[in-house]
C-alpha cells in the first residue's frame, strides 16, 4: 500500500510540475521586428504556450537577416543573442525560418547542446552559411542537403514548409489570358535564392514552351527592378517571393516598395506568402498563413515541454496547398473566377449588403422613424378624445364584470359556508352520537357496526378539513411540494389496495397497467392525494360495474394517470363546471365540491394538465398528465422542498 501511495504522489507531483512549469522558452526570428509574417508566428506560439504554462517566460529575439547580406554574420549575430542565455539556458528554442536555423548551426555553445530545438517554416532542404556565401551566385539544387539530415546532430524536431511551385505556375497559367512569359522576382536572401531554383526547375519541366525572365536580387538593385517593371507585358505571369535587400541602391520601406511595384505593372503580381495581401498590393497564391505555422510549431513545443524527446517526434512537412486571393485585386484585373481552384480563400472580400452599408441603412431608418413618430403624434391628437371615450367605456364594462364576479364569489362563498356547516355537522353529529351510545351496546356485532360508522365519519370529517386547509394554502400561495423518487405502480397499487374496501357490493376496483414499473421523481403525497380524490369520486357515483385505475407513458417526458368508472356519468354541458370551486352536481352526495378543483390546481402547479371524458349513464374517465421527472424548476408556484 505504501508503494502505491508513493507512485500516486509521484504522478501528482509530475502533473503539478507540468502545469506550473517555470523557466523560459526562446523564439528566434530570422527577420527584424517589423516583419509581420514572423511576428504573427511568434504571437501564435506565445499565446498557445501561455494557455498551458501561464508561469513560463516567453522570450523573443530577432536575427534581422534581411539587413545582413553576408551570411557569415548570421552565426555571429546568433552567438551574441544566445550569449545572453548561457547562465540560464532556456527549456526549448524555436527557430523561425531558414536564416535562424543556418546561423544556429554556426554557434558552438556547450550550454545549449541539450536544449530541445524546434524548426518552424524551414524549407525541406538547407545549406550551411559558408557554402551559401561561397556559392551564392552559382547555386544549384544539388548544393542543398535535406534538412532532416542536417538536424541529426541536434535534439531537434521540425515543421517544414514545402513550396507549391507547380501550384503557383498552374495558377498563373489558368488566370493570365495568353500567357507567354514567366517572370520570377526573387531577392538575394536564402528564401529568394532557394525558391528561384525551385521555380526555374518546375518551369523547365512543366512549361518548356514558355520562356522565363529572372529578376534576381543577387544581380540587380532595387532601382533597376523598378525601371524594368513597366516593360513587362500584361500577358506575363509575375511571381514575387519577396524583395528584402539592401545591398544595392537605396533601400525603400517594404510597403512603399511593394505599392510602387504594383503601380508599375499592367499585370497582377502573384506571391508565395501573405506579404502585401491585406493591403491589396498583390493578387495572392498558394500559401499557409503565418498563424498556421505558429500553431504547428506550438504543438511540437508543447509536446517537448511535456516530456517527449524531440528526436522521437517525426518532423512534419506541410505543402502550401491553400490558394489565397486578394478579392479587389482579382476583380481589378477582371480575371475569370471559374479558373480559380475549388477551395479558394479571399482576402478582404466585400461584406454582405447590410454589413457594408449598415450606417447608411441605419440613417435612413432613423429618418423614417422620425417621420413615422411625427405622423403618429398628429394622428394621436385627432383620436385622443375617441380613445378616452373608448377607455372610459371599457372601464365601465370591466367594472360591471368585476361587480358580477364579486357578487358571484360572494354567493358561492355563502353557499360554501352554508354547505360546509352542514357537511361538518353531519359527520360530527354521527361521531358524537354513536360515541355516546357505544357503551350501552350489548353485542359485539352492533359495537363493530358503530365503530365502523364512527371511523367512516371521522375519515369524512378529516377529508373535509384537509380540503379546507389545502384551499387556504392555495389561496395564500404556500402549498408545499416535496420531490422524491418513487414508482407509478407503487403509488397506484397503494391507492387501489387502500380504497377497495370502500366500494359498494358488486363494484370491482382494480389496477390495469401494461408495465409494472415506471420510475418517477415527483411529490408522492400530492400524487396520491389526486388519485385518492378521483377514486373516491368514482366510488360515490358507481353502484355497479367496475372502477379501473391505470397509467401509461404518454411520451418521453410525460406519464398519464386515469380513473375510469361505469358510474352515472356527466352530461356534456356540465363537464366544464365540475372543476370549479364549490360546485356539486348532486347536492345529496356528501362532499364540499372542492375535491376536483384542488386536484386540478395541484396538477396545474406541477406543470401538468387534467381533463375528463364522460357520457351520461355510461361512465366517466378522469385523467391527468405530469412530468416523469419533476423538480422545483418546472413548478408554477408554492413552496418546494428538494
C-alpha positions in Angstrom: 0.0 0.0 0.0 2.9 2.4 0.8 4.4 1.8 -2.6 1.1 2.5 -4.3 0.8 5.8 -2.4 4.3 6.8 -3.3 3.5 6.2 -7.0 0.3 8.3 -6.8 2.2 11.1 -5.1 4.9 11.0 -7.8 2.3 11.2 -10.6 0.6 14.1 -8.8 3.8 16.0 -8.4 4.7 15.3 -12.0 1.4 16.8 -13.2 1.7 19.7 -10.8 5.2 20.4 -12.3 3.7 20.1 -15.8 1.0 22.7 -15.3 3.0 25.1 -13.2 6.2 24.9 -15.3 8.6 27.8 -15.0 11.8 28.7 -16.8 11.7 30.2 -20.3 11.3 29.4 -23.9 13.3 31.3 -26.5 12.0 32.0 -30.0 14.4 33.5 -32.6 13.1 35.0 -35.8 15.2 35.2 -38.9 13.9 38.7 -39.6 13.5 42.0 -37.9 11.0 43.4 -35.5 8.8 44.9 -38.3 8.4 41.7 -40.3 4.7 40.9 -39.8 4.9 37.3 -41.0 7.4 36.1 -38.4 5.7 38.3 -35.7 2.4 36.5 -36.3 4.1 33.2 -35.9 5.7 34.2 -32.6 2.4 35.6 -31.3 0.7 32.3 -32.1 3.4 30.3 -30.3 3.4 32.6 -27.3 -0.4 32.5 -26.9 -0.6 28.7 -27.0 2.3 28.4 -24.6 0.8 30.7 -22.0 -2.5 28.9 -22.2 -0.8 25.7 -20.9 2.1 27.2 -18.9 1.0 30.6 -17.5 4.1 30.9 -15.4 6.7 30.2 -18.1 8.7 33.1 -19.5 8.5 33.7 -23.3 11.5 35.5 -24.9 11.8 36.8 -28.4 15.0 37.6 -30.3 15.4 38.9 -33.9 18.3 37.9 -36.2 17.3 40.7 -38.8 19.0 38.7 -41.6 17.4 40.9 -44.2 19.7 43.7 -43.1 22.8 41.5 -43.2 23.7 40.4 -46.7 26.8 38.4 -45.7 25.5 35.0 -44.4 28.6 34.5 -42.1 27.2 37.3 -40.0 24.1 35.3 -39.1 26.1 32.9 -37.0 27.9 35.8 -35.2 24.6 37.6 -34.5 23.1 34.3 -33.3 26.1 33.8 -30.9 25.6 37.3 -29.5 21.9 36.6 -28.9 22.4 33.2 -27.3 25.2 34.6 -25.0 22.5 36.4 -23.0 21.1 33.0 -22.1 24.3 31.0 -21.3 23.9 31.2 -17.5 20.3 30.2 -17.6 19.6 28.2 -20.8 16.0 28.1 -22.0 14.0 24.9 -21.7 13.5 24.9 -25.5 14.4 27.1 -28.5 12.2 27.7 -31.6 13.9 28.9 -34.8 11.6 30.7 -37.2 12.6 30.3 -40.9 15.9 29.3 -42.6 18.4 32.0 -41.7 17.9 31.5 -37.9 18.5 27.8 -38.5 21.6 28.4 -40.6 23.0 30.8 -38.1 22.3 28.4 -35.2 24.5 25.7 -36.8 27.5 28.1 -36.7 27.2 28.6 -32.9 29.1 26.1 -30.8 27.9 26.8 -27.2 28.2 23.8 -24.9 25.4 25.2 -22.6 22.9 24.6 -25.5 23.8 21.1 -26.6 21.0 19.5 -24.6 18.4 22.3 -25.2 15.5 20.9 -27.4 15.3 22.6 -30.8 12.1 23.2 -32.9 12.4 24.5 -36.5 9.4 26.4 -37.8 8.7 27.0 -41.5 12.2 26.0 -42.5 12.5 24.5 -46.0 12.9 20.8 -46.6 16.5 21.5 -47.9 19.2 23.5 -46.2 22.7 24.7 -46.7 25.5 25.9 -44.4 26.2 29.6 -44.2 29.7 29.1 -45.6 28.5 27.2 -48.6 25.8 29.7 -49.2 28.3 32.6 -49.1 30.8 30.8 -51.3 28.3 29.6 -54.0 25.5 32.1 -53.7 25.7 33.4 -57.3 26.1 29.9 -58.8 24.0 27.7 -56.5 22.0 24.8 -57.9 19.6 22.5 -56.1 22.3 19.8 -55.8 24.2 22.1 -53.4 21.4 21.7 -50.8 21.1 18.9 -48.2 17.8 17.5 -46.8 17.1 19.5 -43.6 16.2 16.3 -41.7 19.7 15.0 -42.3 21.3 18.3 -41.0 19.1 18.1 -37.8 20.5 14.7 -36.7 23.4 16.2 -34.5 20.8 18.2 -32.6 18.0 17.4 -30.2 15.6 18.7 -32.8 12.3 18.3 -34.5 10.6 20.5 -37.1 7.6 21.7 -39.0 8.9 22.2 -42.5 7.5 24.2 -45.4 7.4 22.7 -48.9 6.9 25.2 -51.6 4.0 24.6 -54.0 5.9 25.6 -57.2 3.6 23.7 -59.5 0.6 25.4 -57.9 2.0 28.9 -58.5 2.8 28.3 -62.2 -0.6 26.5 -62.8 -2.5 29.4 -61.2 -0.7 31.9 -63.4 -1.3 29.7 -66.5 -5.1 29.5 -65.7 -5.7 33.2 -64.9 -3.4 35.1 -67.3 -5.0 35.1 -70.7 -2.5 34.5 -73.5 0.4 33.7 -71.0 3.7 34.0 -72.9 6.2 34.6 -70.2 7.0 33.7 -66.6 8.7 36.5 -64.6 10.3 35.4 -61.3 11.2 38.3 -58.9 13.5 36.9 -56.1 15.8 38.7 -53.7 19.3 37.7 -52.5 18.2 36.0 -49.3 18.1 32.2 -48.8 14.4 32.2 -49.4 14.7 34.1 -52.7 17.6 32.0 -54.0 16.1 28.7 -53.0 12.6 29.5 -54.3 14.1 30.8 -57.6 15.9 27.5 -58.2 12.7 25.5 -57.5 10.6 27.7 -59.8 13.2 27.5 -62.6 13.2 23.7 -62.3 9.4 23.4 -62.3 9.0 25.9 -65.3 11.5 23.9 -67.4 9.8 20.6 -66.6 6.1 21.5 -66.9 6.1 24.6 -69.2 9.1 24.2 -71.5 7.4 26.2 -74.2 7.1 29.3 -72.0 10.2 31.4 -71.6 11.4 32.6 -68.1 12.6 36.0 -67.2 14.5 36.2 -63.9 14.7 39.4 -61.9 17.3 38.3 -59.3 18.3 40.3 -56.3 21.8 38.8 -56.5 22.4 40.6 -59.7 20.2 43.6 -59.8 19.4 46.5 -57.5 16.1 47.9 -56.4 16.1 51.0 -58.7 16.8 48.7 -61.7 14.0 46.5 -60.7 11.6 49.4 -60.6 12.8 50.6 -64.1 12.3 47.1 -65.5 8.7 46.5 -64.4 7.0 48.8 -66.9 8.5 46.8 -69.7 6.7 43.6 -68.6 3.6 42.9 -70.8 0.1 42.1 -69.4 0.5 38.6 -70.8 3.3 37.8 -68.4 2.8 35.8 -65.2 4.7 37.6 -62.5 5.6 35.8 -59.3 7.4 37.6 -56.3 8.9 35.7 -53.4 9.9 38.9 -51.6 12.3 41.8 -52.1 14.2 42.4 -48.9 17.6 43.5 -50.0 19.8 46.5 -49.1 23.0 45.5 -50.8 22.4 47.6 -53.9 20.9 51.1 -54.3 18.5 52.9 -51.9 16.5 50.8 -49.5 12.8 51.7 -49.5 10.3 50.7 -46.9 8.5 47.4 -47.7 5.1 48.9 -48.1 6.3 51.8 -50.3 8.4 49.5 -52.5 5.5 47.0 -52.9 3.0 49.7 -53.8 5.4 51.1 -56.4 5.9 47.6 -57.9 2.1 47.1 -58.1 1.6 50.5 -59.8 4.3 50.0 -62.4 2.8 46.7 -63.8 -0.1 46.1 -66.1 -0.5 42.5 -64.8 -1.1 41.2 -61.3 1.8 40.1 -59.1 1.5 36.6 -57.6 3.1 36.0 -54.2 4.4 33.0 -52.2 3.4 34.3 -48.8 0.8 36.6 -47.4 3.0 39.8 -47.6 1.0 42.7 -49.0 -2.2 40.7 -49.5 -4.1 42.6 -46.7 -3.1 45.9 -48.3 -4.0 44.6 -51.7 -0.6 45.1 -53.4 -0.6 41.6 -54.8 -3.2 39.1 -56.1 -2.1 36.1 -53.9 -1.0 32.5 -54.5 -0.6 29.2 -52.7 0.5 29.6 -49.1 -0.3 28.8 -45.5 -0.9 31.7 -43.2 1.7 32.7 -40.6 -0.7 31.6 -37.8 -0.8 28.1 -39.3 3.0 27.8 -38.9 2.9 29.3 -35.4 0.2 26.8 -34.2 2.0 23.8 -35.7 5.3 24.8 -34.0 3.4 25.4 -30.8 2.1 21.8 -31.0 5.7 20.4 -31.2 6.9 22.8 -28.4 4.1 21.7 -26.0 4.9 18.1 -26.7 8.6 18.6 -26.0 7.8 20.6 -22.8 5.5 17.7 -21.8 8.4 15.3 -21.8 8.6 14.0 -25.3 12.1 13.6 -26.6 12.4 15.8 -29.8 14.3 13.2 -31.7 11.4 10.8 -31.3 9.0 13.3 -32.9 8.9 12.8 -36.7 9.4 16.2 -38.5 6.3 17.4 -40.2 6.4 18.6 -43.8 3.5 20.7 -45.0 2.7 21.6 -48.6 1.4 25.0 -49.4 -1.9 23.7 -50.8 -4.3 26.5 -49.9 -4.9 29.2 -52.5 -5.4 32.7 -51.1 -6.6 35.6 -53.4 -7.0 39.3 -52.7 -10.6 39.9 -53.9 -10.2 43.5 -55.0 -7.0 42.9 -56.9 -8.5 39.8 -58.6 -11.6 41.8 -59.8 -9.4 44.9 -60.7 -7.8 42.8 -63.4 -11.2 41.3 -64.4 -10.0 37.7 -64.2 -12.2 34.7 -64.6 -13.3 33.2 -61.2 -14.1 29.9 -62.9 -10.3 29.4 -63.4 -9.7 29.5 -59.6 -9.2 26.3 -57.5 -12.3 24.9 -55.8 -11.4 25.9 -52.3 -10.0 29.4 -52.7 -9.9 31.8 -49.7 -10.4 35.5 -50.3 -8.7 38.4 -48.6 -10.9 41.5 -48.0 -13.9 40.1 -49.8 -16.8 42.5 -49.8 -19.2 42.1 -46.9 -22.9 41.5 -47.2 -25.0 44.5 -48.3 -26.3 45.1 -44.8 -22.8 44.9 -43.2 -21.2 47.1 -45.9 -23.9 49.8 -45.9 -25.2 49.4 -42.3 -24.6 53.1 -41.4 -26.5 54.4 -44.4 -29.3 51.9 -43.7 -29.4 53.0 -40.0 -29.5 56.6 -41.0 -32.4 56.0 -43.5 -34.3 54.0 -40.9 -33.7 56.8 -38.3 -35.1 59.4 -40.7 -38.1 57.2 -41.5 -38.7 56.6 -37.8 -38.7 60.4 -37.2 -41.3 60.9 -39.9 -43.3 57.9 -38.5 -43.3 59.3 -35.0 -44.4 62.7 -36.2 -47.2 61.1 -38.2 -48.3 59.1 -35.2 -48.2 62.2 -33.0 -50.5 64.0 -35.3 -52.9 61.1 -35.5 -52.9 60.8 -31.8 -54.0 64.3 -31.4 -57.0 63.6 -33.6 -58.1 60.4 -32.0 -57.3 61.3 -28.4 -60.9 62.1 -27.4 -62.2 58.9 -29.1 -59.6 56.9 -27.3 -60.5 58.5 -24.0 -64.2 57.7 -24.6 -63.4 54.1 -25.5 -61.2 53.7 -22.5 -64.0 55.1 -20.2 -66.5 52.7 -21.8 -64.1 49.8 -21.4 -63.5 50.7 -17.8 -67.3 50.8 -17.2 -67.7 47.3 -18.7 -64.8 46.0 -16.7 -66.3 47.4 -13.5 -69.6 45.7 -14.3 -67.9 42.4 -14.9 -65.9 42.8 -11.7 -69.0 43.6 -9.8 -70.8 40.5 -11.2 -67.7 38.3 -10.3 -67.7 39.8 -6.8 -71.4 39.0 -6.4 -70.9 35.5 -7.8 -68.0 35.0 -5.5 -70.0 36.2 -2.5 -72.8 33.9 -3.5 -70.5 30.9 -3.9 -68.8 31.6 -0.6 -72.1 32.0 1.2 -73.3 28.7 -0.3 -69.9 27.2 0.6 -70.2 28.3 4.3 -73.8 27.0 4.5 -72.8 23.8 2.8 -69.7 23.5 5.0 -71.7 24.0 8.2 -74.0 21.1 7.1 -71.2 18.9 5.9 -69.1 19.3 9.1 -72.1 18.9 11.4 -73.3 15.7 9.7 -70.2 13.6 10.4 -69.5 15.4 13.7 -73.1 14.6 14.9 -72.6 10.9 13.9 -69.3 10.7 15.7 -70.7 12.3 18.9 -73.9 10.4 18.8 -72.5 6.9 18.2 -69.7 7.6 20.6 -72.2 8.4 23.3 -74.2 5.1 22.9 -71.2 2.9 22.3 -71.0 1.8 26.0 -74.7 0.8 26.0 -74.3 -1.6 23.1 -74.7 -5.2 24.2 -73.5 -7.3 21.2 -70.1 -7.2 19.6 -71.6 -7.1 16.1 -73.5 -3.9 16.9 -70.5 -2.4 18.6 -68.3 -3.1 15.5 -71.0 -1.5 13.3 -71.0 1.7 15.5 -67.2 1.8 15.4 -67.2 1.5 11.6 -69.7 4.4 11.4 -67.5 6.5 13.7 -64.5 5.6 11.6 -66.2 6.5 8.3 -67.5 9.8 9.6 -64.1 10.6 11.1 -62.5 10.0 7.7 -65.1 12.2 6.1 -64.6 15.0 8.6 -60.8 14.7 8.2 -61.1 14.9 4.4 -63.3 18.0 4.7 -60.8 19.7 7.0 -57.9 18.7 4.7 -59.7 20.2 1.7 -60.4 23.4 3.5 -56.7 23.6 4.6 -55.5 22.9 1.0 -57.8 25.6 -0.3 -56.4 28.0 2.2 -52.8 27.2 1.3 -53.7 27.6 -2.4 -55.3 30.9 -1.8 -52.2 32.0 0.2 -49.7 30.6 -2.4 -48.0 28.4 0.2 -49.0 24.9 -0.9 -45.9 22.7 -0.2 -44.3 20.2 -2.6 -41.6 17.7 -1.7 -40.0 15.8 -4.5 -38.5 12.3 -4.2 -38.1 9.2 -6.3 -41.0 6.7 -6.5 -42.7 4.4 -8.9 -46.1 4.8 -10.6 -47.0 1.2 -9.9 -46.3 1.6 -6.2 -48.5 4.7 -5.9 -51.4 3.3 -7.9 -51.3 -0.1 -6.2 -51.4 1.5 -2.8 -54.4 3.6 -3.7 -56.3 0.6 -5.1 -55.5 -1.5 -2.1 -56.4 1.1 0.5 -59.8 2.0 -1.1 -61.0 -1.3 -2.4 -63.0 -1.9 0.8 -65.0 1.3 0.3 -66.6 0.1 -2.9 -70.2 -0.9 -2.9 -71.2 -4.5 -3.3 -70.9 -5.6 -6.9 -68.3 -2.9 -7.8 -64.8 -4.0 -8.6 -61.8 -1.6 -8.1 -58.7 -2.9 -9.9 -55.4 -1.7 -11.3 -54.8 -2.1 -15.1 -51.3 -1.4 -16.4 -49.1 -2.7 -19.2 -45.8 -2.1 -17.4 -45.3 -2.9 -13.7 -42.6 -0.3 -13.2 -42.4 3.3 -14.2 -39.8 5.3 -12.2 -40.9 8.9 -11.3 -39.5 11.9 -9.5 -42.5 13.8 -8.1 -44.4 14.7 -4.9 -45.7 11.3 -3.8 -48.2 12.6 -1.3 -49.7 15.1 -3.8 -49.9 12.4 -6.5 -51.7 10.1 -4.1 -54.0 12.9 -3.0 -55.2 13.4 -6.6 -55.6 9.7 -7.3 -57.4 9.1 -4.0 -59.8 12.0 -4.7 -60.6 10.7 -8.2 -61.1 7.1 -6.9 -63.3 8.4 -4.0 -65.5 10.3 -6.5 -65.8 7.2 -8.7 -66.8 5.1 -5.7 -69.5 7.7 -4.8 -71.2 7.6 -8.2 -70.7 3.9 -9.2 -73.3 1.5 -7.9 -72.4 -1.4 -10.3 -69.7 -2.4 -12.7 -66.1 -1.5 -12.1 -63.6 1.2 -11.4 -60.3 1.0 -13.3 -57.1 2.8 -12.2 -54.1 2.9 -14.6 -51.2 4.8 -16.1 -49.1 4.7 -19.3 -46.2 6.6 -20.8 -47.8 9.5 -22.8 -44.4 10.5 -24.4 -40.7 10.7 -23.4 -41.4 13.3 -20.8 -45.0 12.7 -19.6 -46.9 10.0 -17.8 -50.8 9.9 -17.9 -52.8 8.6 -14.9 -56.5 7.8 -15.2 -59.5 6.6 -13.2 -62.3 5.1 -15.3 -65.7 4.1 -13.9 -69.1 2.7 -15.0 -71.0 5.2 -12.9 -73.7 7.7 -13.6 -71.6 9.8 -16.0 -71.7 13.6 -16.5 -73.7 15.5 -19.0 -71.6 17.2 -21.7 -72.8 20.7 -20.8 -71.9 20.2 -17.2 -68.4 18.8 -17.7 -66.7 22.2 -17.8 -68.2 23.2 -14.4 -67.1 20.2 -12.3 -63.6 21.6 -11.8 -64.9 24.9 -10.4 -64.8 25.6 -6.7 -67.9 24.8 -4.5 -69.6 23.1 -7.5 -71.6 20.0 -6.7 -73.7 18.3 -9.4 -75.6 16.3 -6.8 -76.5 18.1 -3.6 -77.5 14.8 -1.9 -74.0 13.3 -2.2 -71.6 14.0 0.6 -68.7 16.4 -0.2 -67.9 20.1 -0.5 -67.4 20.5 -4.2 -63.7 21.3 -3.6 -62.0 18.0 -4.4 -61.8 18.2 -8.2 -60.8 21.9 -8.0 -58.0 21.2 -5.7 -56.9 18.2 -7.8 -56.8 20.3 -10.9 -54.8 23.1 -9.1 -52.2 20.6 -7.9 -51.8 19.1 -11.3 -51.5 22.6 -12.9 -48.9 23.7 -10.3 -46.9 20.6 -11.2 -46.9 21.8 -14.8 -49.4 19.2 -15.9 -52.9 19.0 -17.4 -56.2 17.4 -16.2 -59.4 16.5 -18.0 -62.5 14.4 -18.2 -64.2 12.2 -20.8 -67.7 11.2 -19.8 -71.1 10.1 -21.2 -74.2 10.3 -19.0 -75.5 6.9 -18.0 -72.3 5.1 -19.2 -69.5 6.3 -17.0 -66.5 8.7 -16.8 -62.8 8.7 -17.3 -60.8 11.3 -15.4 -57.1 11.7 -16.5 -54.1 13.9 -15.7 -50.6 14.1 -17.1 -47.5 15.2 -15.2 -43.7 15.1 -15.9 -41.9 11.8 -15.2 -39.0 13.9 -13.6 -40.4 16.7 -11.6 -38.3 19.5 -10.0 -39.0 22.9 -8.5 -37.7 24.4 -11.7 -40.9 23.3 -13.6 -43.4 24.0 -10.8 -45.5 27.2 -11.2 -45.9 28.3 -7.6 -45.9 27.1 -4.0 -43.1 26.2 -1.6 -40.7 23.5 -2.8 -38.6 21.1 -0.8 -36.0 19.2 -2.9 
